[in-house]
């Protein structure tokens, strides 16, 4: 039972990782696009006195939300998020796992509400044909769907972590399948 449960968790993690790899690649493309648009905008502004009127809206509405939300789930998987470990790291492994289980469940609840609210706002924006009030009327639904997607991805990761930590607590194993060990200050990743 123990090895079969761990195998199921590893398979689920592999599937989730595939989605995170795609999401992280999209975040990377978005970051590269931000840099490219800024370079072109600066060059156009200072060399040709013709800045890109649409660059701020493109970056603020679409590219920044994509970069931030598309990288969240992978960041959590790698344990590269900010933790305060002064007390946590001195607790017994089962207590750490139980606290991580509770934290994952609570965070999954919060991010599922964000995903739900963003999804509802996306449909509302599409129905109303909502656009931004900038120089160009950019559709706002695309901006909100990026948030919904990223929040849904991290919710899936948090639900997976909750199940994995519950498995570890119940089975009494130190290694949590599909959950990387936390990175601490001074350690090489």
MDAnalysis code that builds the backbone (N, CA, C; Angstrom):
import MDAnalysis as mda
import numpy as np

u = mda.Universe.empty(567, n_residues=189, atom_resindex=np.repeat(np.arange(189), 3), trajectory=True)
u.add_TopologyAttr("name", ["N", "CA", "C"] * 189)
u.add_TopologyAttr("resid", np.arange(1, 190))
u.add_TopologyAttr("resname", ["UNK", "UNK", "UNK", "UNK", "UNK", "UNK", "UNK", "UNK", "UNK", "UNK", "UNK", "UNK", "UNK", "UNK", "UNK", "UNK", "UNK", "UNK", "UNK", "UNK", "UNK", "UNK", "UNK", "UNK", "UNK", "UNK", "UNK", "UNK", "UNK", "UNK", "UNK", "UNK", "UNK", "UNK", "UNK", "UNK", "UNK", "UNK", "UNK", "UNK", "UNK", "UNK", "UNK", "UNK", "UNK", "UNK", "UNK", "UNK", "UNK", "UNK", "UNK", "UNK", "UNK", "UNK", "UNK", "UNK", "UNK", "UNK", "UNK", "UNK", "UNK", "UNK", "UNK", "UNK", "UNK", "UNK", "UNK", "UNK", "UNK", "UNK", "UNK", "UNK", "UNK", "UNK", "UNK", "UNK", "UNK", "UNK", "UNK", "UNK", "UNK", "UNK", "UNK", "UNK", "UNK", "UNK", "UNK", "UNK", "UNK", "UNK", "UNK", "UNK", "UNK", "UNK", "UNK", "UNK", "UNK", "UNK", "UNK", "UNK", "UNK", "UNK", "UNK", "UNK", "UNK", "UNK", "UNK", "UNK", "UNK", "UNK", "UNK", "UNK", "UNK", "UNK", "UNK", "UNK", "UNK", "UNK", "UNK", "UNK", "UNK", "UNK", "UNK", "UNK", "UNK", "UNK", "UNK", "UNK", "UNK", "UNK", "UNK", "UNK", "UNK", "UNK", "UNK", "UNK", "UNK", "UNK", "UNK", "UNK", "UNK", "UNK", "UNK", "UNK", "UNK", "UNK", "UNK", "UNK", "UNK", "UNK", "UNK", "UNK", "UNK", "UNK", "UNK", "UNK", "UNK", "UNK", "UNK", "UNK", "UNK", "UNK", "UNK", "UNK", "UNK", "UNK", "UNK", "UNK", "UNK", "UNK", "UNK", "UNK", "UNK", "UNK", "UNK", "UNK", "UNK", "UNK", "UNK", "UNK", "UNK", "UNK", "UNK", "UNK", "UNK", "UNK", "UNK", "UNK", "UNK"])
u.atoms.positions = np.array([
    [0.829, -1.198, 0.000],
    [0.000, 0.000, 0.000],
    [0.867, 1.252, 0.000],
    [1.946, 1.210, 0.810],
    [2.804, 2.373, 0.942],
    [3.459, 2.721, -0.388],
    [4.017, 1.727, -1.083],
    [4.701, 2.015, -2.347],
    [3.710, 2.376, -3.446],
    [2.506, 1.774, -3.400],
    [1.506, 2.090, -4.421],
    [1.021, 3.532, -4.255],
    [0.794, 3.951, -3.017],
    [0.375, 5.333, -2.758],
    [1.439, 6.322, -3.186],
    [2.700, 6.000, -2.896],
    [3.805, 6.868, -3.300],
    [3.907, 6.931, -4.822],
    [3.672, 5.803, -5.486],
    [3.728, 5.779, -6.955],
    [2.624, 6.646, -7.554],
    [1.428, 6.577, -6.983],
    [0.331, 7.426, -7.467],
    [0.665, 8.904, -7.279],
    [1.262, 9.228, -6.148],
    [1.648, 10.624, -5.903],
    [2.726, 11.075, -6.880],
    [3.691, 10.202, -7.151],
    [4.736, 10.565, -8.115],
    [4.156, 10.755, -9.508],
    [3.196, 9.914, -9.910],
    [2.557, 10.058, -11.221],
    [1.750, 11.359, -11.304],
    [1.010, 11.651, -10.245],
    [0.240, 12.903, -10.222],
    [1.170, 14.101, -10.266],
    [2.292, 13.999, -9.545],
    [3.269, 15.088, -9.549],
    [3.861, 15.273, -10.948],
    [4.146, 14.189, -11.645],
    [4.701, 14.286, -12.993],
    [3.730, 14.988, -13.939],
    [2.453, 14.679, -13.805],
    [1.441, 15.333, -14.637],
    [1.355, 16.824, -14.309],
    [1.353, 17.131, -13.037],
    [1.315, 18.530, -12.611],
    [2.578, 19.268, -13.038],
    [3.712, 18.606, -12.961],
    [4.977, 19.220, -13.383],
    [4.957, 19.549, -14.872],
    [4.335, 18.696, -15.679],
    [4.258, 18.982, -17.118],
    [3.511, 20.292, -17.356],
    [2.396, 20.478, -16.658],
    [1.661, 21.740, -16.765],
    [2.474, 22.915, -16.255],
    [3.218, 22.690, -15.169],
    [4.046, 23.774, -14.618],
    [5.182, 24.143, -15.558],
    [5.729, 23.166, -16.262],
    [6.795, 23.470, -17.220],
    [6.273, 24.359, -18.348],
    [5.088, 24.051, -18.846],
    [4.477, 24.877, -19.896],
    [4.200, 26.279, -19.357],
    [3.635, 26.343, -18.166],
    [3.317, 27.619, -17.540],
    [4.576, 28.447, -17.298],
    [5.632, 27.800, -16.814],
    [6.879, 28.509, -16.563],
    [7.526, 28.974, -17.866],
    [7.427, 28.179, -18.910],
    [7.949, 28.600, -20.221],
    [7.194, 29.839, -20.710],
    [5.875, 29.865, -20.512],
    [5.084, 31.037, -20.900],
    [5.497, 32.252, -20.078],
    [5.788, 32.052, -18.793],
    [6.264, 33.156, -17.954],
    [7.604, 33.679, -18.473],
    [8.470, 32.771, -18.887],
    [9.763, 33.170, -19.437],
    [9.615, 33.966, -20.725],
    [8.701, 33.517, -21.586],
    [8.431, 34.253, -22.824],
    [7.883, 35.644, -22.491],
    [7.001, 35.703, -21.500],
    [6.451, 36.992, -21.081],
    [7.525, 37.926, -20.553],
    [8.451, 37.393, -19.760],
    [9.536, 38.215, -19.224],
    [10.441, 38.719, -20.346],
    [10.750, 37.832, -21.284],
    [11.552, 38.236, -22.442],
    [10.817, 39.307, -23.253],
    [9.503, 39.151, -23.423],
    [8.710, 40.139, -24.157],
    [8.716, 41.490, -23.444],
    [8.628, 41.474, -22.108],
    [8.685, 42.728, -21.354],
    [10.002, 43.443, -21.633],
    [11.095, 42.695, -21.549],
    [12.408, 43.308, -21.798],
    [12.500, 43.845, -23.225],
    [12.004, 43.067, -24.190],
    [12.054, 43.513, -25.580],
    [11.227, 44.758, -25.830],
    [10.018, 44.798, -25.286],
    [9.152, 45.968, -25.471],
    [9.776, 47.196, -24.819],
    [10.363, 47.033, -23.644],
    [10.992, 48.171, -22.966],
    [12.185, 48.685, -23.760],
    [13.005, 47.791, -24.276],
    [14.167, 48.212, -25.077],
    [13.702, 48.968, -26.327],
    [12.706, 48.430, -27.015],
    [12.200, 49.099, -28.221],
    [11.564, 50.437, -27.862],
    [10.815, 50.482, -26.758],
    [10.173, 51.728, -26.332],
    [11.209, 52.789, -25.979],
    [12.242, 52.416, -25.250],
    [13.295, 53.373, -24.884],
    [14.017, 53.864, -26.130],
    [14.360, 52.948, -27.024],
    [15.034, 53.344, -28.261],
    [14.148, 54.271, -29.085],
    [12.886, 53.934, -29.221],
    [11.968, 54.779, -29.994],
    [11.793, 56.146, -29.332],
    [11.747, 56.159, -28.008],
    [11.549, 57.415, -27.277],
    [12.757, 58.337, -27.421],
    [13.963, 57.820, -27.211],
    [15.136, 58.684, -27.170],
    [15.818, 58.898, -28.513],
    [15.690, 57.956, -29.428],
    [16.344, 58.127, -30.719],
    [15.415, 58.710, -31.780],
    [14.120, 58.400, -31.678],
    [13.190, 58.843, -32.717],
    [12.094, 59.762, -32.189],
    [12.116, 60.044, -30.896],
    [11.094, 60.891, -30.255],
    [9.675, 60.388, -30.535],
    [9.531, 59.055, -30.596],
    [8.238, 58.435, -30.877],
    [8.060, 57.205, -29.979],
    [7.719, 57.409, -28.714],
    [7.550, 56.259, -27.815],
    [6.371, 55.383, -28.237],
    [6.404, 54.159, -27.788],
    [5.311, 53.241, -28.070],
    [4.160, 53.549, -27.118],
    [3.085, 54.063, -27.620],
    [1.957, 54.472, -26.774],
    [1.279, 53.276, -26.098],
    [1.447, 52.114, -26.647],
    [0.765, 50.925, -26.139],
    [1.608, 50.081, -25.207],
    [2.895, 50.413, -25.022],
    [3.793, 49.532, -24.274],
    [3.391, 49.387, -22.799],
    [3.028, 50.474, -22.136],
    [2.668, 50.406, -20.724],
    [1.437, 49.534, -20.518],
    [0.430, 49.689, -21.365],
    [-0.785, 48.883, -21.246],
    [-0.498, 47.402, -21.508],
    [0.275, 47.107, -22.530],
    [0.609, 45.713, -22.841],
    [1.342, 45.051, -21.675],
    [2.331, 45.742, -21.143],
    [3.109, 45.180, -20.045],
    [2.265, 45.059, -18.782],
    [1.557, 46.121, -18.424],
    [0.780, 46.122, -17.183],
    [-0.437, 45.218, -17.199],
    [-1.121, 45.158, -18.333],
    [-2.351, 44.358, -18.409],
    [-2.104, 42.878, -18.650],
    [-1.132, 42.553, -19.485],
    [-0.985, 41.166, -19.907],
    [0.324, 40.501, -19.482],
    [1.433, 41.168, -19.741],
    [2.718, 40.506, -19.537],
    [3.084, 40.331, -18.062],
    [2.900, 41.360, -17.241],
    [3.232, 41.228, -15.811],
    [2.356, 40.183, -15.107],
    [1.031, 40.196, -15.298],
    [0.240, 39.132, -14.666],
    [0.651, 37.731, -15.133],
    [0.981, 37.589, -16.406],
    [1.407, 36.283, -16.910],
    [2.707, 35.857, -16.249],
    [3.674, 36.744, -16.184],
    [4.963, 36.401, -15.584],
    [4.784, 36.020, -14.121],
    [4.025, 36.795, -13.378],
    [3.854, 36.533, -11.943],
    [3.042, 35.266, -11.692],
    [1.844, 35.198, -12.243],
    [0.950, 34.082, -11.920],
    [1.374, 32.767, -12.560],
    [2.004, 32.813, -13.732],
    [2.407, 31.572, -14.375],
    [3.607, 30.922, -13.685],
    [4.359, 31.675, -12.893],
    [5.527, 31.124, -12.203],
    [5.217, 30.687, -10.771],
    [4.045, 31.002, -10.247],
    [3.723, 30.708, -8.844],
    [3.799, 29.225, -8.504],
    [3.150, 28.393, -9.275],
    [3.074, 26.971, -8.948],
    [4.450, 26.315, -8.968],
    [5.254, 26.627, -9.972],
    [6.591, 26.056, -10.052],
    [7.452, 26.543, -8.885],
    [7.293, 27.793, -8.514],
    [8.044, 28.335, -7.380],
    [7.703, 27.586, -6.100],
    [6.432, 27.303, -5.898],
    [6.025, 26.543, -4.719],
    [6.563, 25.115, -4.783],
    [6.483, 24.496, -5.948],
    [6.996, 23.127, -6.079],
    [8.475, 23.052, -5.691],
    [9.238, 24.019, -6.125],
    [10.680, 24.015, -5.851],
    [11.015, 24.521, -4.448],
    [10.002, 24.931, -3.709],
    [10.203, 25.509, -2.374],
    [11.101, 26.741, -2.424],
    [10.917, 27.563, -3.432],
    [11.685, 28.800, -3.568],
    [10.899, 30.013, -3.104],
    [9.817, 29.765, -2.413],
    [9.047, 30.860, -1.842],
    [9.647, 31.244, -0.493],
    [9.188, 32.331, 0.070],
    [9.740, 32.820, 1.325],
    [9.110, 32.073, 2.492],
    [9.942, 31.566, 3.366],
    [9.514, 30.881, 4.587],
    [10.222, 31.501, 5.775],
    [9.584, 31.464, 6.899],
    [10.234, 31.820, 8.153],
    [10.434, 30.496, 8.888],
    [11.656, 30.010, 8.871],
    [11.935, 28.653, 9.333],
    [12.617, 28.577, 10.692],
    [12.680, 29.655, 11.410],
    [13.412, 29.661, 12.674],
    [12.901, 28.559, 13.596],
    [11.601, 28.449, 13.761],
    [11.019, 27.428, 14.630],
    [10.730, 26.158, 13.840],
    [10.208, 26.311, 12.641],
    [9.749, 25.180, 11.832],
    [10.833, 24.127, 11.633],
    [12.031, 24.546, 11.295],
    [13.103, 23.590, 10.993],
    [13.580, 22.829, 12.235],
    [13.218, 23.294, 13.423],
    [13.615, 22.601, 14.652],
    [12.536, 21.659, 15.169],
    [11.450, 21.526, 14.430],
    [10.377, 20.613, 14.823],
    [10.646, 19.223, 14.255],
    [9.994, 18.228, 14.822],
    [10.114, 16.859, 14.323],
    [9.469, 16.768, 12.938],
    [9.951, 15.847, 12.102],
    [9.423, 15.734, 10.736],
    [7.901, 15.577, 10.662],
    [7.294, 14.777, 11.533],
    [5.830, 14.588, 11.493],
    [5.095, 15.891, 11.794],
    [5.632, 16.657, 12.732],
    [5.012, 17.941, 13.076],
    [5.158, 18.910, 11.900],
    [6.325, 18.917, 11.270],
    [6.529, 19.749, 10.082],
    [5.537, 19.368, 8.986],
    [5.380, 18.070, 8.772],
    [4.459, 17.599, 7.736],
    [3.023, 17.972, 8.069],
    [2.640, 17.828, 9.321],
    [1.273, 18.174, 9.723],
    [1.021, 19.670, 9.557],
    [1.987, 20.495, 9.939],
    [1.834, 21.943, 9.770],
    [1.805, 22.317, 8.282],
    [2.624, 21.642, 7.478],
    [2.616, 21.889, 6.031],
    [1.294, 21.466, 5.411],
    [0.716, 20.388, 5.920],
    [-0.606, 19.944, 5.466],
    [-1.648, 21.023, 5.750],
    [-1.674, 21.530, 6.975],
    [-2.643, 22.573, 7.341],
    [-2.425, 23.825, 6.499],
    [-1.165, 24.236, 6.346],
    [-0.864, 25.417, 5.533],
    [-1.272, 25.240, 4.084],
    [-1.052, 24.045, 3.544],
    [-1.425, 23.783, 2.149],
    [-2.940, 23.820, 1.962],
    [-3.678, 23.264, 2.915],
    [-5.142, 23.271, 2.822],
    [-5.668, 24.704, 2.891],
    [-5.144, 25.490, 3.832],
    [-5.596, 26.877, 3.973],
    [-5.252, 27.699, 2.730],
    [-4.021, 27.551, 2.248],
    [-3.610, 28.297, 1.061],
    [-4.395, 27.852, -0.173],
    [-4.690, 26.551, -0.279],
    [-5.500, 26.069, -1.407],
    [-6.881, 26.708, -1.378],
    [-7.427, 26.868, -0.190],
    [-8.722, 27.539, -0.073],
    [-8.663, 28.976, -0.561],
    [-7.625, 29.687, -0.180],
    [-7.481, 31.088, -0.597],
    [-7.290, 31.182, -2.110],
    [-6.378, 30.386, -2.651],
    [-6.110, 30.473, -4.090],
    [-7.272, 29.942, -4.924],
    [-8.037, 28.989, -4.398],
    [-9.219, 28.543, -5.154],
    [-10.253, 29.653, -5.220],
    [-10.368, 30.452, -4.152],
    [-11.287, 31.599, -4.194],
    [-10.805, 32.653, -5.181],
    [-9.486, 32.859, -5.240],
    [-8.936, 33.800, -6.226],
    [-9.210, 33.299, -7.636],
    [-8.985, 32.009, -7.872],
    [-9.233, 31.433, -9.200],
    [-10.704, 31.555, -9.574],
    [-11.579, 31.260, -8.622],
    [-13.022, 31.353, -8.881],
    [-13.427, 32.797, -9.185],
    [-12.980, 33.741, -8.351],
    [-13.331, 35.150, -8.558],
    [-12.792, 35.657, -9.895],
    [-11.574, 35.268, -10.244],
    [-11.000, 35.706, -11.521],
    [-11.740, 35.085, -12.698],
    [-12.164, 33.840, -12.556],
    [-12.929, 33.190, -13.624],
    [-14.273, 33.889, -13.822],
    [-14.950, 34.187, -12.718],
    [-16.241, 34.892, -12.816],
    [-16.054, 36.278, -13.425],
    [-14.974, 36.952, -13.039],
    [-14.707, 38.285, -13.595],
    [-14.357, 38.189, -15.083],
    [-13.682, 37.113, -15.469],
    [-13.369, 36.913, -16.884],
    [-14.653, 36.817, -17.698],
    [-15.596, 35.962, -17.243],
    [-16.857, 35.808, -17.972],
    [-17.628, 37.120, -18.021],
    [-17.605, 37.858, -16.914],
    [-18.286, 39.152, -16.876],
    [-17.649, 40.132, -17.866],
    [-16.332, 40.146, -17.930],
    [-15.627, 41.034, -18.865],
    [-15.901, 40.659, -20.310],
    [-15.981, 39.367, -20.582],
    [-16.289, 38.927, -21.950],
    [-17.718, 39.321, -22.312],
    [-18.646, 39.061, -21.383],
    [-20.053, 39.375, -21.634],
    [-20.266, 40.874, -21.864],
    [-19.570, 41.695, -21.106],
    [-19.726, 43.150, -21.223],
    [-18.812, 43.757, -22.277],
    [-17.966, 42.929, -22.886],
    [-16.990, 43.412, -23.863],
    [-16.155, 44.543, -23.263],
    [-15.683, 44.330, -22.008],
    [-14.937, 45.344, -21.269],
    [-13.558, 45.562, -21.881],
    [-13.175, 46.833, -21.934],
    [-11.866, 47.214, -22.461],
    [-11.214, 48.204, -21.493],
    [-9.893, 48.342, -21.629],
    [-9.169, 49.274, -20.769],
    [-9.449, 50.709, -21.194],
    [-9.106, 51.652, -20.329],
    [-9.377, 53.060, -20.634],
    [-8.121, 53.788, -21.083],
    [-7.125, 53.081, -21.556],
    [-5.881, 53.695, -21.996],
    [-5.985, 54.258, -23.408],
    [-4.833, 54.476, -24.001],
    [-4.756, 55.020, -25.360],
    [-5.448, 54.086, -26.345],
    [-5.248, 52.798, -26.174],
    [-5.883, 51.790, -27.010],
    [-6.836, 50.971, -26.139],
    [-7.985, 50.605, -26.647],
    [-8.951, 49.833, -25.847],
    [-8.611, 48.335, -25.831],
    [-7.746, 47.925, -24.919],
    [-7.345, 46.534, -24.796],
    [-8.445, 45.756, -24.080],
    [-8.758, 44.541, -24.521],
    [-9.761, 43.731, -23.804],
    [-9.238, 43.320, -22.429],
    [-10.061, 43.514, -21.414],
    [-9.611, 43.237, -20.044],
    [-9.777, 41.769, -19.649],
    [-10.607, 41.021, -20.365],
    [-10.826, 39.627, -19.987],
    [-9.547, 38.813, -20.064],
    [-8.687, 39.118, -21.022],
    [-7.448, 38.358, -21.183],
    [-6.540, 38.543, -19.967],
    [-6.510, 39.744, -19.432],
    [-5.713, 40.005, -18.242],
    [-6.200, 39.184, -17.057],
    [-7.514, 39.096, -16.892],
    [-8.079, 38.384, -15.741],
    [-7.972, 36.872, -15.923],
    [-8.059, 36.385, -17.129],
    [-7.940, 34.940, -17.350],
    [-6.520, 34.459, -17.028],
    [-5.536, 35.322, -17.181],
    [-4.172, 34.970, -16.798],
    [-4.080, 34.736, -15.291],
    [-4.748, 35.583, -14.539],
    [-4.798, 35.429, -13.077],
    [-5.533, 34.138, -12.718],
    [-6.658, 33.896, -13.372],
    [-7.439, 32.685, -13.090],
    [-6.619, 31.427, -13.366],
    [-5.901, 31.409, -14.476],
    [-5.088, 30.246, -14.822],
    [-3.987, 30.020, -13.793],
    [-3.254, 31.077, -13.469],
    [-2.164, 30.954, -12.506],
    [-2.657, 30.548, -11.124],
    [-3.781, 31.119, -10.695],
    [-4.345, 30.761, -9.391],
    [-4.838, 29.313, -9.395],
    [-5.381, 28.859, -10.517],
    [-5.823, 27.461, -10.613],
    [-4.629, 26.514, -10.561],
    [-3.535, 26.873, -11.215],
    [-2.331, 26.030, -11.193],
    [-1.773, 25.901, -9.781],
    [-1.679, 27.010, -9.057],
    [-1.120, 26.916, -7.705],
    [-2.105, 26.210, -6.770],
    [-3.399, 26.337, -7.038],
    [-4.379, 25.591, -6.243],
    [-4.174, 24.093, -6.426],
    [-3.968, 23.665, -7.663],
    [-3.697, 22.248, -7.920],
    [-2.432, 21.795, -7.196],
    [-1.396, 22.620, -7.235],
    [-0.147, 22.276, -6.551],
    [-0.382, 22.185, -5.040],
    [-1.149, 23.105, -4.484],
    [-1.424, 23.091, -3.045],
    [-2.272, 21.884, -2.639],
    [-3.244, 21.523, -3.458],
    [-4.054, 20.326, -3.170],
    [-3.159, 19.087, -3.225],
    [-2.298, 19.033, -4.231],
    [-1.363, 17.912, -4.316],
    [-0.490, 17.845, -3.066],
    [0.049, 18.997, -2.648],
    [0.898, 19.023, -1.446],
    [0.120, 18.563, -0.214],
    [-1.124, 18.993, -0.104],
    [-1.939, 18.585, 1.053],
    [-2.101, 17.071, 1.072],
    [-2.396, 16.486, -0.076],
    [-2.548, 15.026, -0.156],
    [-1.216, 14.343, 0.149],
    [-0.122, 14.869, -0.401],
    [1.193, 14.266, -0.173],
    [1.591, 14.359, 1.299],
    [1.348, 15.505, 1.927],
    [1.683, 15.630, 3.348],
    [0.786, 14.741, 4.205],
    [-0.480, 14.624, 3.844],
    [-1.385, 13.729, 4.582],
    [-0.894, 12.290, 4.462],
    [-0.485, 11.899, 3.263],
    [0.071, 10.560, 3.049],
    [1.284, 10.335, 3.940],
    [2.196, 11.301, 3.974],
    [3.419, 11.166, 4.760],
    [3.116, 11.063, 6.254],
    [2.162, 11.861, 6.722],
    [1.804, 11.817, 8.141],
    [1.177, 10.477, 8.490],
    [0.233, 10.024, 7.673],
    [-0.469, 8.764, 7.953],
    [0.471, 7.565, 7.841],
    [1.320, 7.567, 6.817],
    [2.224, 6.435, 6.594],
    [3.465, 6.492, 7.490],
    [3.737, 7.660, 8.057],
    [4.909, 7.794, 8.921],
    [6.221, 7.768, 8.177],
    [6.242, 8.333, 6.978],
    [7.472, 8.377, 6.182],
    [8.078, 9.771, 6.240],
    [9.392, 9.840, 6.178],
    [10.063, 11.138, 6.223],
    [10.044, 11.840, 4.870],
    [10.187, 11.068, 3.796],
    [10.199, 11.657, 2.458],
    [8.763, 11.800, 1.966],
    [8.414, 13.018, 1.567],
    [7.071, 13.289, 1.062],
    [7.127, 13.174, -0.460],
    [6.443, 12.185, -1.047],
    [6.523, 11.993, -2.503],
    [6.040, 13.214, -3.280],
    [6.884, 13.691, -4.196],
    [6.515, 14.808, -5.046],
    [6.711, 16.172, -4.426],
    [7.253, 16.232, -3.224],
    [7.493, 17.514, -2.560],
    [8.987, 17.631, -2.303],
    [9.591, 18.665, -2.886],
    [11.027, 18.857, -2.704],
    [11.311, 19.397, -1.308],
    [12.478, 19.056, -0.800],
    [12.900, 19.566, 0.507],
    [13.111, 21.076, 0.411],
    [12.815, 21.808, 1.488],
    [13.000, 23.260, 1.459],
    [14.454, 23.651, 1.258],
    [14.660, 24.753, 0.568],
    [15.981, 25.308, 0.376],
    [16.217, 26.296, 1.513],
    [17.345, 26.163, 2.185],
    [17.647, 27.100, 3.256],
    [18.783, 28.007, 2.852],
    [18.887, 29.122, 3.518],
    [19.889, 30.117, 3.211],
    [21.290, 29.508, 3.269],
    [22.076, 29.738, 2.257],
    [23.435, 29.238, 2.245],
    [23.588, 27.909, 1.523],
    [22.480, 27.254, 1.178],
    [22.552, 25.984, 0.457],
    [22.507, 26.232, -1.033],
    [23.203, 25.421, -1.743],
    [23.129, 25.470, -3.203],
    [21.893, 24.691, -3.636],
    [21.114, 25.228, -4.589],
    [19.910, 24.500, -5.038],
    [20.236, 23.231, -5.784],
])
